[in-house]
Amino acid sequence: MKKFIAVAGNIGVGKSTLVEKICQRLDWEPFYEPVTENPYLADFYTNMNVWSFHSQVFFLTHRLRIHQQLLFTSASVIQDRSIYEDAEIFARNLFLQEKMSQRDYETYHTLYQTLADFLTPPDLVIYLRASVSTLTRRIKIRNRDYEKTIPDEYLAQLNELYESWITNFTFCPVLTVPADDLDFVAHPRHLELILRKVQEKLTGKDEVIFDPLEVSEATD
């Protein structure tokens, strides 16, 4: 039976890596973040207050198209970052930073909520939770030029929004993974522990909590 899982989490937390590894193990089809260039980005970075609404509507529209594509795919799929995060994390952050007016944000969020009510939700959201120190370390390791100037304060604010969002998320079950403690790249047994939880076909929210001895054995 086809399954649809979304992997959520802050910048640098390891979403794409987990998507890749789960797909390799389960023979699922990955759907990564949209790579289509946003035609509003240049204007957005020049004047965020004027162009934030246009830019976010483009991202929402493009991710909606990706969401539709993965629903029509016959194989089980896993998505790198969900459509929900565009609105609940990044658009909301622009509003809180006063880069998007209240009028524009309310219009945008009403559009998002209307779409969300009609979308087929994932069977499971895997939420990767990590501290700012872990995020900054992993961002440095992957060494992307456009991420080098991301301030810790920005990551911290996104973390707060993620925690608020996931606490109130009700579209499907949530599996929270403590990414500070797990390195599923260096320690394959950590991936096994996550896969075991995923394959239990959760019926509600859950959190990966490992026995200290089990973690120690998995790290060896």
Backbone as a chain_set.jsonl record, in Angstrom:
{"seq": "MKKFIAVAGNIGVGKSTLVEKICQRLDWEPFYEPVTENPYLADFYTNMNVWSFHSQVFFLTHRLRIHQQLLFTSASVIQDRSIYEDAEIFARNLFLQEKMSQRDYETYHTLYQTLADFLTPPDLVIYLRASVSTLTRRIKIRNRDYEKTIPDEYLAQLNELYESWITNFTFCPVLTVPADDLDFVAHPRHLELILRKVQEKLTGKDEVIFDPLEVSEATD", "coords": {"N": [[0.839, -1.2, 0.0], [0.535, 2.195, -0.875], [2.539, 4.741, 0.634], [2.963, 7.972, 2.129], [5.284, 10.139, 3.238], [6.499, 13.001, 4.948], [9.404, 14.907, 5.544], [10.373, 17.115, 7.972], [11.902, 20.144, 9.2], [14.451, 22.397, 10.49], [16.821, 24.595, 8.758], [19.634, 22.909, 7.593], [19.372, 20.694, 9.22], [19.345, 18.096, 8.324], [17.464, 16.994, 6.578], [17.343, 16.352, 3.751], [19.316, 14.393, 3.555], [18.27, 12.367, 5.195], [15.925, 11.772, 3.776], [17.055, 10.739, 1.417], [18.402, 8.438, 2.395], [16.351, 6.897, 3.551], [14.816, 6.387, 1.282], [16.624, 4.863, -0.191], [16.782, 2.576, 1.387], [14.119, 1.644, 1.597], [13.211, 1.648, -0.953], [11.681, 3.753, -1.975], [10.239, 6.677, -3.594], [11.912, 9.743, -3.876], [11.093, 13.174, -3.149], [12.408, 16.145, -3.521], [13.256, 19.476, -2.288], [11.833, 22.188, -4.174], [13.545, 23.175, -7.141], [13.194, 25.062, -9.005], [13.768, 28.327, -10.152], [12.864, 31.13, -8.308], [11.151, 33.787, -9.618], [10.833, 36.158, -8.315], [12.804, 36.52, -6.468], [15.153, 38.153, -6.721], [14.093, 40.746, -6.636], [12.885, 40.518, -4.149], [15.053, 40.33, -2.338], [16.043, 42.816, -2.69], [14.035, 44.525, -1.82], [12.389, 43.534, 0.692], [10.011, 44.069, 2.062], [8.22, 44.927, 0.117], [8.143, 42.823, -1.744], [7.827, 40.372, -0.46], [5.33, 39.072, -0.161], [4.655, 38.363, -2.826], [6.771, 36.65, -3.438], [6.453, 34.561, -1.559], [3.952, 33.556, -2.285], [4.58, 32.51, -4.771], [6.362, 30.427, -4.005], [4.571, 28.872, -2.495], [2.699, 28.115, -4.448], [4.333, 26.651, -6.182], [5.195, 24.579, -4.519], [2.769, 23.403, -4.018], [2.222, 22.304, -6.509], [4.232, 20.344, -6.594], [3.336, 18.772, -4.473], [0.957, 17.767, -5.552], [2.014, 16.243, -7.647], [3.421, 14.209, -6.295], [1.332, 12.885, -5.091], [0.101, 11.689, -7.242], [1.929, 9.852, -7.989], [2.666, 6.431, -8.256], [4.251, 4.878, -6.602], [5.423, 4.532, -3.152], [6.228, 7.514, -1.374], [8.547, 10.038, -0.24], [8.93, 13.195, 1.134], [10.99, 16.047, 1.007], [10.789, 18.537, 3.14], [7.707, 20.023, 3.797], [4.609, 21.354, 2.388], [3.329, 22.696, 4.364], [5.245, 23.922, 5.941], [6.178, 26.117, 4.504], [4.223, 28.071, 4.888], [3.638, 28.09, 7.711], [6.077, 28.41, 8.934], [8.128, 29.901, 7.392], [6.806, 32.019, 5.959], [5.361, 33.067, 8.087], [7.481, 33.854, 9.704], [8.551, 35.96, 8.214], [6.454, 37.768, 8.496], [6.509, 38.199, 11.298], [8.955, 39.42, 11.507], [8.374, 41.784, 10.414], [8.575, 42.018, 7.692], [6.605, 41.418, 6.01], [3.438, 42.728, 5.435], [0.595, 42.974, 7.672], [-1.854, 42.808, 6.345], [-1.137, 41.581, 3.885], [-0.088, 39.187, 4.909], [-2.302, 38.002, 6.166], [-3.956, 37.6, 3.959], [-2.361, 35.852, 2.462], [-2.158, 33.687, 4.302], [-4.797, 32.876, 4.568], [-5.284, 31.922, 1.995], [-3.444, 29.783, 2.003], [-4.527, 28.17, 4.119], [-6.975, 27.462, 3.026], [-6.167, 25.91, 0.846], [-4.757, 23.9, 2.23], [-6.774, 22.546, 3.561], [-7.896, 21.066, 1.546], [-5.917, 19.438, 0.628], [-4.431, 16.203, 0.362], [-3.191, 14.829, 3.227], [0.113, 13.91, 4.512], [0.957, 10.488, 5.439], [2.565, 10.403, 7.56], [4.566, 12.687, 9.382], [7.937, 13.258, 9.726], [9.704, 14.839, 12.086], [12.617, 16.529, 12.395], [14.455, 17.498, 15.047], [16.689, 19.92, 16.257], [19.35, 21.603, 17.999], [20.536, 25.02, 17.842], [23.32, 25.107, 17.788], [23.992, 22.6, 16.737], [22.802, 22.837, 14.211], [24.269, 24.997, 13.065], [26.809, 23.865, 12.974], [26.464, 21.758, 11.153], [25.66, 23.17, 8.906], [28.026, 24.537, 8.331], [29.64, 22.379, 7.64], [28.509, 21.447, 5.222], [28.905, 23.649, 3.645], [27.729, 25.697, 1.907], [27.607, 28.546, -0.082], [25.545, 30.52, 0.042], [24.499, 30.099, 2.52], [26.278, 30.819, 4.422], [26.134, 33.199, 5.799], [24.011, 33.093, 7.487], [22.508, 34.1, 10.428], [22.793, 33.076, 13.901], [20.642, 33.871, 15.428], [18.528, 33.962, 13.65], [18.179, 31.232, 12.986], [17.47, 30.337, 15.514], [15.01, 31.615, 15.898], [13.515, 30.412, 13.87], [13.544, 27.82, 14.875], [11.92, 28.121, 17.14], [9.472, 28.688, 15.901], [9.086, 26.306, 14.507], [8.753, 24.51, 16.66], [6.388, 25.456, 17.808], [4.635, 25.086, 15.663], [4.729, 22.263, 15.208], [3.739, 21.315, 17.582], [1.07, 21.958, 17.445], [0.205, 20.702, 15.197], [-2.044, 18.763, 13.347], [-2.789, 17.298, 11.121], [-1.78, 14.786, 10.529], [-0.11, 11.88, 11.979], [2.903, 12.474, 13.94], [6.36, 11.95, 14.029], [8.884, 12.614, 16.121], [12.278, 13.288, 15.926], [15.238, 13.312, 17.74], [17.641, 15.115, 16.629], [20.058, 16.13, 17.517], [21.256, 14.118, 18.941], [21.499, 12.013, 17.246], [23.253, 10.609, 14.525], [22.773, 9.703, 11.574], [24.323, 9.377, 9.391], [27.02, 8.875, 10.051], [26.611, 6.749, 11.773], [25.163, 3.951, 11.006], [23.404, 2.34, 12.5], [21.829, 4.125, 13.86], [20.13, 5.053, 11.887], [18.734, 2.698, 11.456], [17.272, 2.545, 13.816], [15.52, 4.723, 13.529], [14.14, 3.971, 11.194], [12.838, 1.709, 12.14], [11.0, 2.825, 13.907], [9.493, 4.354, 12.108], [8.346, 2.342, 10.537], [6.565, 1.202, 12.24], [4.138, 2.22, 11.784], [2.74, 4.553, 12.851], [0.024, 5.68, 14.884], [-0.437, 7.993, 16.113], [1.028, 10.992, 17.572], [4.485, 10.718, 18.28], [7.67, 10.217, 19.841], [11.09, 9.713, 19.229], [12.725, 7.941, 21.526], [15.535, 6.779, 22.971], [16.92, 3.953, 24.605], [19.676, 4.348, 26.767], [21.722, 2.392, 26.668], [21.148, 1.169, 24.248], [21.613, 3.248, 22.43], [24.333, 3.613, 22.852], [25.34, 1.154, 21.96], [24.607, 1.34, 19.285], [26.231, 3.364, 18.427], [28.744, 2.375, 18.579]], "CA": [[0.0, 0.0, 0.0], [1.346, 3.404, -0.994], [2.684, 5.606, 1.795], [3.468, 9.328, 1.874], [5.918, 10.696, 4.431], [7.2, 14.273, 4.778], [10.454, 15.163, 6.528], [10.347, 18.537, 8.301], [12.95, 20.586, 10.115], [15.143, 23.646, 10.224], [17.913, 24.619, 7.787], [20.837, 22.206, 8.004], [19.116, 19.641, 10.209], [19.611, 16.788, 7.721], [16.259, 16.484, 5.914], [17.629, 15.74, 2.447], [20.091, 13.175, 3.799], [17.371, 11.332, 5.697], [15.076, 11.379, 2.653], [17.857, 9.889, 0.532], [18.718, 7.155, 3.014], [15.125, 6.115, 3.676], [14.45, 5.926, -0.06], [17.547, 3.792, -0.557], [16.475, 1.376, 2.159], [12.757, 1.167, 1.399], [12.914, 1.716, -2.387], [10.639, 4.741, -2.185], [10.619, 7.76, -4.505], [12.113, 11.003, -3.147], [10.69, 14.469, -3.704], [13.227, 17.13, -2.826], [12.787, 20.866, -2.354], [11.785, 22.7, -5.557], [14.764, 23.837, -7.601], [12.832, 26.116, -9.955], [14.148, 29.652, -9.667], [11.781, 32.046, -7.975], [11.392, 35.014, -10.392], [10.713, 37.329, -7.442], [13.847, 36.541, -5.44], [16.034, 39.321, -6.845], [13.34, 41.885, -6.111], [12.659, 40.275, -2.727], [16.251, 40.676, -1.571], [16.232, 44.261, -2.803], [13.032, 45.173, -0.972], [11.594, 42.436, 1.237], [8.677, 44.519, 2.456], [7.371, 45.049, -1.067], [8.067, 41.617, -2.557], [7.722, 39.136, 0.328], [4.065, 38.404, -0.468], [4.758, 37.755, -4.159], [7.729, 35.552, -3.374], [5.884, 33.446, -0.815], [2.877, 32.971, -3.094], [5.236, 31.669, -5.776], [6.835, 29.209, -3.339], [3.403, 28.083, -2.127], [2.149, 27.561, -5.679], [5.25, 25.642, -6.714], [5.182, 23.399, -3.646], [1.474, 22.756, -4.249], [2.374, 21.482, -7.709], [5.016, 19.179, -6.185], [2.448, 17.949, -3.645], [0.05, 17.07, -6.46], [2.794, 15.249, -8.388], [3.744, 13.046, -5.471], [0.1, 12.145, -4.846], [-0.212, 10.915, -8.443], [2.961, 8.835, -8.158], [2.148, 5.142, -7.79], [5.125, 4.336, -5.559], [5.484, 5.259, -1.893], [7.053, 8.703, -1.567], [8.967, 10.787, 0.936], [9.128, 14.576, 0.689], [11.924, 16.912, 1.729], [10.074, 19.756, 3.555], [6.294, 19.978, 3.403], [3.953, 22.607, 2.017], [2.91, 23.364, 5.591], [6.346, 24.724, 6.491], [6.258, 27.386, 3.782], [3.309, 29.038, 5.495], [3.676, 28.144, 9.165], [7.415, 28.76, 9.414], [8.873, 30.936, 6.679], [5.956, 33.201, 5.746], [5.078, 33.647, 9.409], [8.69, 34.522, 10.17], [8.61, 37.251, 7.522], [5.465, 38.638, 9.137], [6.99, 38.558, 12.633], [10.086, 40.333, 11.317], [7.795, 42.967, 9.78], [8.948, 42.047, 6.278], [5.349, 41.229, 5.301], [2.397, 43.469, 6.146], [-0.467, 42.144, 8.229], [-2.842, 42.58, 5.289], [-0.617, 40.562, 2.969], [0.059, 37.913, 5.611], [-3.636, 37.423, 6.365], [-4.408, 37.118, 2.652], [-1.552, 34.672, 2.16], [-2.464, 32.578, 5.201], [-6.138, 32.402, 4.22], [-5.091, 31.1, 0.801], [-2.784, 28.549, 2.435], [-5.45, 27.35, 4.901], [-7.971, 26.923, 2.101], [-5.505, 24.83, 0.115], [-4.401, 22.821, 3.157], [-7.981, 21.778, 3.881], [-8.215, 20.195, 0.42], [-4.782, 18.585, 0.314], [-4.276, 14.918, 1.034], [-2.037, 14.975, 4.111], [1.011, 12.752, 4.576], [0.644, 9.46, 6.426], [3.433, 10.656, 8.702], [5.599, 13.721, 9.306], [9.125, 13.056, 10.562], [10.23, 16.156, 12.462], [13.992, 16.5, 12.897], [14.653, 18.592, 16.002], [18.11, 20.115, 16.577], [19.736, 22.885, 18.587], [21.203, 25.956, 16.929], [24.731, 24.721, 17.668], [24.048, 21.484, 15.788], [22.475, 23.364, 12.883], [25.386, 25.792, 12.534], [27.919, 22.951, 12.675], [26.161, 21.023, 9.927], [25.671, 24.145, 7.812], [29.433, 24.77, 7.997], [30.178, 21.179, 6.999], [28.085, 21.339, 3.824], [29.66, 24.728, 3.004], [27.029, 26.366, 0.806], [27.922, 29.973, 0.001], [24.404, 31.351, 0.41], [24.119, 29.828, 3.903], [27.379, 31.175, 5.323], [25.848, 34.417, 6.568], [22.785, 32.921, 8.282], [22.82, 34.343, 11.845], [22.24, 32.133, 14.87], [19.345, 34.375, 15.899], [17.528, 33.562, 12.658], [17.936, 29.81, 13.187], [16.758, 30.182, 16.787], [13.621, 32.014, 15.703], [12.87, 29.353, 13.1], [13.329, 26.698, 15.795], [10.738, 28.424, 17.958], [8.292, 28.539, 15.049], [8.918, 24.876, 14.256], [8.213, 23.87, 17.856], [4.988, 25.865, 17.924], [3.887, 24.45, 14.573], [4.615, 20.813, 15.358], [2.896, 21.071, 18.752], [-0.34, 22.149, 17.06], [-0.035, 20.038, 13.908], [-3.03, 17.702, 13.541], [-3.192, 16.679, 9.867], [-1.35, 13.395, 10.506], [0.822, 11.598, 13.076], [4.237, 13.083, 13.895], [7.467, 11.257, 14.686], [9.932, 13.592, 16.41], [13.596, 12.659, 16.021], [16.22, 14.21, 18.362], [18.77, 15.095, 15.697], [21.319, 16.421, 18.217], [21.813, 12.883, 19.477], [21.577, 10.993, 16.21], [24.006, 10.873, 13.302], [22.453, 8.541, 10.749], [25.346, 9.263, 8.352], [28.192, 8.22, 10.641], [26.23, 5.542, 12.516], [24.02, 3.323, 10.334], [22.442, 1.79, 13.45], [20.885, 5.19, 14.189], [19.124, 5.008, 10.825], [17.906, 1.522, 11.711], [16.342, 2.874, 14.896], [14.484, 5.595, 12.969], [13.322, 3.17, 10.285], [11.993, 0.826, 12.933], [9.891, 3.641, 14.395], [8.654, 4.709, 10.96], [7.633, 1.166, 10.062], [5.532, 0.817, 13.208], [2.879, 2.814, 11.291], [2.212, 5.265, 14.002], [-1.354, 6.152, 14.854], [-0.478, 9.283, 16.796], [2.33, 11.617, 17.736], [5.437, 9.927, 19.045], [9.015, 10.781, 19.862], [12.114, 8.683, 19.311], [13.449, 7.981, 22.798], [16.364, 5.593, 22.957], [17.566, 3.467, 25.813], [21.088, 4.736, 26.713], [22.546, 1.26, 26.239], [20.885, 0.96, 22.832], [22.324, 4.296, 21.703], [25.759, 3.317, 22.975], [25.644, 0.043, 21.065], [24.441, 1.794, 17.906], [27.325, 4.279, 18.095], [30.002, 1.572, 18.516]], "C": [[0.874, 1.25, 0.0], [1.348, 4.21, 0.291], [3.286, 6.943, 1.374], [3.98, 9.895, 3.196], [6.581, 12.013, 4.06], [8.224, 14.418, 5.898], [10.549, 16.668, 6.732], [11.499, 18.881, 9.233], [13.679, 21.806, 9.601], [16.255, 23.482, 9.19], [19.113, 23.867, 8.359], [20.626, 21.032, 8.932], [19.348, 18.233, 9.653], [18.43, 16.173, 7.005], [16.586, 15.719, 4.632], [18.395, 14.43, 2.61], [19.193, 12.047, 4.285], [16.433, 10.85, 4.598], [15.824, 10.399, 1.743], [18.064, 8.495, 1.122], [17.487, 6.286, 3.207], [14.702, 5.561, 2.323], [15.35, 4.784, -0.524], [17.179, 2.482, 0.136], [15.112, 0.787, 1.831], [12.336, 1.149, -0.066], [11.7, 2.605, -2.653], [11.145, 5.816, -3.146], [10.762, 9.068, -3.739], [11.567, 12.201, -3.903], [11.414, 15.539, -2.89], [12.652, 18.535, -2.991], [12.812, 21.365, -3.787], [13.063, 23.44, -5.92], [14.469, 24.937, -8.617], [13.14, 27.487, -9.359], [12.92, 30.527, -9.447], [12.031, 33.373, -8.7], [11.3, 36.283, -9.549], [11.891, 37.498, -6.488], [14.734, 37.777, -5.51], [15.353, 40.563, -6.285], [13.129, 41.75, -4.6], [13.863, 40.7, -1.892], [16.58, 42.16, -1.664], [15.281, 45.013, -1.882], [12.058, 44.112, -0.453], [10.168, 42.866, 1.568], [7.712, 44.583, 1.281], [7.113, 43.693, -1.712], [7.906, 40.318, -1.774], [6.446, 38.36, -0.002], [4.143, 37.678, -1.807], [5.663, 36.522, -4.121], [7.135, 34.34, -2.673], [4.727, 32.78, -1.556], [3.47, 32.08, -4.183], [5.689, 30.352, -5.155], [5.662, 28.289, -2.994], [2.816, 27.385, -3.355], [3.021, 26.433, -6.214], [5.24, 24.388, -5.838], [3.839, 22.664, -3.749], [1.548, 21.845, -5.47], [3.167, 20.207, -7.396], [4.143, 18.216, -5.37], [1.49, 17.147, -4.522], [0.782, 15.968, -7.213], [3.063, 14.007, -7.553], [2.494, 12.231, -5.137], [-0.269, 11.265, -6.036], [0.836, 9.843, -8.731], [2.484, 7.517, -7.546], [2.974, 4.566, -6.643], [4.965, 5.115, -4.253], [6.498, 6.38, -2.026], [7.435, 9.306, -0.217], [9.43, 12.156, 0.474], [10.078, 15.327, 1.611], [11.257, 18.279, 1.915], [8.667, 19.8, 2.937], [5.773, 21.356, 3.008], [3.56, 23.397, 3.264], [3.987, 24.307, 6.124], [6.504, 26.063, 5.788], [5.435, 28.46, 4.491], [3.56, 29.212, 6.981], [5.03, 28.568, 9.724], [7.946, 29.997, 8.698], [8.04, 32.186, 6.392], [5.649, 33.872, 7.08], [6.296, 34.385, 9.958], [8.858, 35.884, 9.504], [7.636, 38.249, 8.147], [5.962, 39.111, 10.508], [8.171, 39.528, 12.566], [9.664, 41.634, 10.636], [8.301, 43.157, 8.349], [7.734, 41.777, 5.385], [4.26, 41.921, 6.113], [1.326, 42.52, 6.688], [-1.519, 41.833, 7.177], [-2.379, 41.486, 4.336], [-0.525, 39.202, 3.65], [-1.3, 37.242, 5.81], [-4.192, 36.875, 5.055], [-3.679, 35.832, 2.278], [-1.992, 33.475, 3.005], [-3.867, 32.026, 4.951], [-6.078, 31.51, 2.984], [-4.484, 29.755, 1.179], [-3.761, 27.632, 3.178], [-6.52, 26.717, 4.024], [-7.392, 25.749, 1.32], [-5.251, 23.635, 1.02], [-5.597, 21.946, 3.482], [-8.351, 20.79, 2.77], [-7.099, 19.214, 0.09], [-4.878, 17.245, 1.038], [-3.036, 14.999, 1.916], [-1.109, 13.773, 4.027], [0.461, 11.702, 5.547], [1.439, 9.693, 7.708], [4.335, 11.839, 8.396], [6.724, 13.324, 10.251], [9.712, 14.428, 10.832], [11.61, 15.992, 13.075], [14.227, 17.733, 13.759], [16.142, 18.698, 16.347], [18.337, 21.489, 17.163], [20.432, 23.751, 17.55], [22.661, 25.557, 16.736], [24.9, 23.556, 16.697], [23.78, 21.965, 14.37], [23.654, 24.116, 12.278], [26.575, 24.897, 12.183], [27.68, 22.222, 11.36], [26.113, 21.939, 8.713], [27.107, 24.427, 7.37], [30.023, 23.586, 7.244], [29.772, 21.116, 5.536], [28.525, 22.538, 2.986], [28.986, 25.305, 1.756], [27.197, 27.87, 0.975], [26.75, 30.796, 0.531], [23.937, 31.107, 1.845], [25.146, 30.334, 4.912], [27.065, 32.369, 6.213], [24.561, 34.294, 7.399], [23.119, 33.128, 9.756], [22.16, 33.313, 12.76], [20.854, 32.562, 15.335], [18.219, 33.973, 14.943], [17.166, 32.085, 12.817], [17.146, 29.561, 14.467], [15.287, 30.553, 16.643], [12.86, 30.971, 14.892], [12.603, 28.133, 13.986], [12.084, 26.912, 16.654], [9.45, 28.239, 17.152], [8.022, 27.069, 14.737], [8.281, 24.175, 15.454], [6.739, 24.213, 18.044], [4.132, 25.163, 16.885], [3.667, 22.965, 14.841], [3.747, 20.458, 16.562], [1.423, 21.101, 18.385], [-0.71, 21.451, 15.757], [-0.942, 18.825, 14.102], [-3.421, 16.972, 12.254], [-2.839, 15.197, 9.803], [-0.447, 13.14, 11.708], [2.192, 12.224, 12.842], [5.222, 12.198, 14.645], [8.586, 12.266, 14.878], [11.252, 12.872, 16.657], [14.583, 13.652, 16.629], [17.531, 14.205, 17.583], [20.093, 15.517, 16.329], [22.037, 15.139, 18.598], [22.045, 11.813, 18.427], [22.399, 11.47, 15.021], [23.82, 9.661, 12.403], [23.366, 8.438, 9.531], [26.533, 8.475, 8.89], [27.854, 6.887, 11.291], [24.983, 4.921, 11.888], [22.987, 2.752, 11.295], [21.425, 2.85, 13.889], [19.766, 5.237, 13.147], [18.187, 3.831, 11.04], [16.866, 1.818, 12.79], [15.194, 3.753, 14.395], [13.556, 4.804, 12.058], [12.377, 2.251, 11.044], [10.771, 1.583, 13.458], [8.924, 3.993, 13.257], [7.767, 3.533, 10.571], [6.614, 0.63, 11.076], [4.162, 1.393, 12.846], [2.136, 3.483, 12.438], [0.772, 5.705, 13.81], [-1.51, 7.498, 15.554], [0.917, 9.834, 16.916], [3.215, 10.751, 18.617], [6.788, 10.606, 18.967], [10.008, 9.649, 19.998], [12.888, 8.875, 20.613], [14.227, 6.676, 22.923], [16.862, 5.235, 24.352], [19.05, 3.809, 25.714], [21.999, 3.62, 26.239], [22.393, 1.009, 24.747], [21.616, 1.974, 21.982], [23.822, 4.026, 21.706], [26.16, 2.2, 22.027], [25.564, 0.454, 19.61], [25.59, 2.681, 17.456], [28.642, 3.522, 17.925], [30.268, 1.072, 17.107]], "O": [[1.828, 1.355, 0.771], [0.322, 4.355, 0.955], [4.021, 7.028, 0.39], [3.218, 10.104, 4.14], [7.16, 12.135, 2.981], [7.947, 14.093, 7.052], [10.779, 17.414, 5.78], [12.005, 18.027, 9.96], [13.545, 22.196, 8.441], [16.588, 22.364, 8.796], [19.558, 24.149, 9.472], [21.594, 20.427, 9.392], [19.527, 17.286, 10.418], [18.382, 14.955, 6.833], [16.157, 14.579, 4.453], [18.146, 13.468, 1.883], [19.33, 10.905, 3.845], [16.168, 9.653, 4.493], [15.286, 9.363, 1.353], [17.916, 7.493, 0.423], [17.561, 5.068, 3.046], [14.281, 4.409, 2.221], [14.887, 3.848, -1.175], [17.258, 1.41, -0.464], [14.958, -0.433, 1.79], [11.241, 0.692, -0.395], [10.817, 2.264, -3.44], [12.332, 5.859, -3.472], [9.841, 9.47, -3.027], [11.578, 12.237, -5.134], [11.079, 15.801, -1.735], [11.694, 18.75, -3.734], [13.714, 21.01, -4.547], [13.595, 24.221, -5.132], [15.373, 25.657, -9.043], [12.811, 27.765, -8.206], [12.054, 30.636, -10.314], [13.034, 34.031, -8.422], [11.652, 37.366, -10.019], [11.976, 38.5, -5.778], [15.038, 38.384, -4.483], [15.964, 41.338, -5.549], [13.187, 42.736, -3.866], [13.71, 41.353, -0.86], [17.304, 42.698, -0.826], [15.656, 45.999, -1.247], [11.036, 43.831, -1.08], [9.225, 42.1, 1.37], [6.519, 44.321, 1.438], [6.005, 43.427, -2.176], [7.853, 39.25, -2.384], [6.475, 37.135, -0.112], [3.746, 36.518, -1.913], [5.345, 35.486, -4.706], [7.294, 33.213, -3.14], [4.547, 31.566, -1.461], [2.925, 31.018, -4.483], [5.432, 29.283, -5.708], [5.745, 27.075, -3.177], [2.476, 26.203, -3.301], [2.519, 25.394, -6.643], [5.272, 23.269, -6.35], [3.783, 21.445, -3.585], [1.0, 20.743, -5.463], [2.822, 19.124, -7.869], [4.205, 17.001, -5.555], [1.243, 15.97, -4.256], [0.239, 14.879, -7.401], [2.946, 12.885, -8.044], [2.582, 11.022, -4.924], [-0.883, 10.212, -5.861], [0.646, 9.015, -9.623], [1.956, 7.503, -6.434], [2.443, 3.84, -5.803], [4.434, 6.226, -4.249], [7.512, 6.227, -2.707], [6.757, 9.117, 0.793], [10.223, 12.271, -0.46], [9.976, 15.246, 2.835], [11.17, 19.073, 0.978], [8.485, 19.637, 1.73], [6.41, 22.378, 3.26], [3.468, 24.624, 3.222], [3.681, 25.358, 6.687], [6.92, 27.042, 6.407], [5.879, 29.594, 4.67], [3.684, 30.336, 7.468], [5.118, 29.032, 10.861], [8.186, 31.026, 9.329], [8.53, 33.302, 6.566], [5.674, 35.098, 7.188], [6.157, 35.424, 10.604], [9.261, 36.85, 10.152], [7.957, 39.427, 8.306], [5.846, 40.292, 10.837], [8.358, 40.354, 13.46], [10.501, 42.48, 10.323], [8.438, 44.278, 7.86], [7.816, 41.89, 4.162], [4.163, 41.73, 7.325], [1.18, 41.396, 6.207], [-2.024, 40.712, 7.121], [-3.138, 40.571, 4.017], [-0.846, 38.18, 3.044], [-1.421, 36.03, 5.634], [-4.823, 35.818, 5.036], [-4.289, 34.858, 1.839], [-2.177, 32.377, 2.48], [-4.094, 30.827, 5.109], [-6.736, 30.472, 2.927], [-4.952, 28.709, 0.729], [-3.814, 26.436, 2.893], [-6.924, 25.576, 4.249], [-8.047, 24.72, 1.154], [-5.496, 22.493, 0.632], [-5.453, 20.736, 3.659], [-9.034, 19.797, 3.02], [-7.317, 18.256, -0.652], [-5.344, 17.167, 2.175], [-1.936, 15.215, 1.408], [-1.505, 12.722, 3.522], [-0.4, 12.002, 6.374], [1.052, 9.249, 8.789], [4.816, 11.98, 7.272], [6.493, 13.084, 11.436], [10.168, 15.105, 9.91], [11.76, 15.392, 14.139], [14.203, 18.862, 13.271], [16.781, 17.702, 16.687], [17.605, 22.431, 16.861], [20.863, 23.262, 16.506], [23.184, 25.661, 15.626], [25.853, 23.531, 15.918], [24.457, 21.545, 13.432], [24.001, 23.903, 11.117], [27.27, 25.149, 11.198], [28.595, 22.084, 10.547], [26.482, 21.532, 7.611], [27.378, 24.543, 6.175], [30.814, 23.765, 6.318], [30.593, 20.769, 4.686], [28.523, 22.466, 1.757], [29.595, 25.39, 0.69], [26.956, 28.406, 2.057], [26.939, 31.672, 1.375], [23.07, 31.827, 2.34], [24.911, 30.282, 6.119], [27.673, 32.529, 7.272], [24.083, 35.285, 7.951], [23.945, 32.391, 10.294], [21.112, 32.755, 12.438], [19.995, 31.723, 15.603], [17.102, 33.681, 15.371], [15.99, 31.725, 12.787], [16.27, 28.697, 14.513], [14.418, 29.885, 17.202], [11.702, 30.676, 15.185], [11.561, 27.489, 13.863], [11.297, 25.99, 16.863], [8.463, 27.702, 17.656], [6.87, 26.637, 14.705], [7.382, 23.349, 15.293], [5.938, 23.349, 18.4], [3.032, 24.699, 17.187], [2.549, 22.467, 14.715], [3.09, 19.416, 16.566], [0.62, 20.357, 18.948], [-1.831, 21.603, 15.272], [-0.649, 17.956, 14.923], [-4.298, 16.109, 12.287], [-3.507, 14.429, 9.11], [-0.054, 14.087, 12.391], [2.592, 12.472, 11.704], [4.949, 11.753, 15.76], [9.177, 12.727, 13.902], [11.336, 11.967, 17.487], [14.754, 14.742, 16.084], [18.418, 13.393, 17.846], [21.15, 15.287, 15.742], [23.266, 15.074, 18.582], [22.716, 10.816, 18.691], [22.251, 12.605, 14.57], [24.6, 8.71, 12.455], [23.214, 7.523, 8.722], [26.994, 7.523, 8.26], [28.698, 5.994, 11.359], [23.865, 5.324, 12.208], [21.807, 2.682, 10.951], [20.296, 2.518, 14.248], [18.6, 5.437, 13.486], [16.98, 3.951, 10.832], [15.716, 1.391, 12.686], [14.042, 3.559, 14.782], [12.335, 4.943, 12.133], [11.238, 2.045, 10.626], [9.656, 1.062, 13.457], [7.705, 3.937, 13.42], [6.577, 3.706, 10.308], [5.88, -0.31, 10.772], [3.16, 1.103, 13.5], [1.085, 3.04, 12.902], [0.358, 6.057, 12.705], [-2.601, 8.068, 15.578], [1.878, 9.237, 16.431], [2.751, 10.133, 19.575], [7.013, 11.47, 18.12], [9.802, 8.727, 20.787], [13.615, 9.854, 20.774], [13.637, 5.596, 22.975], [17.179, 6.105, 25.163], [19.645, 3.581, 24.661], [22.945, 3.865, 25.491], [23.359, 0.681, 24.058], [22.177, 1.632, 20.941], [24.495, 4.189, 20.688], [27.196, 2.281, 21.367], [26.348, -0.015, 18.785], [25.9, 2.755, 16.267], [29.541, 3.974, 17.215], [31.267, 0.391, 16.872]]}, "num_chains": 1, "name": "protein.A"}
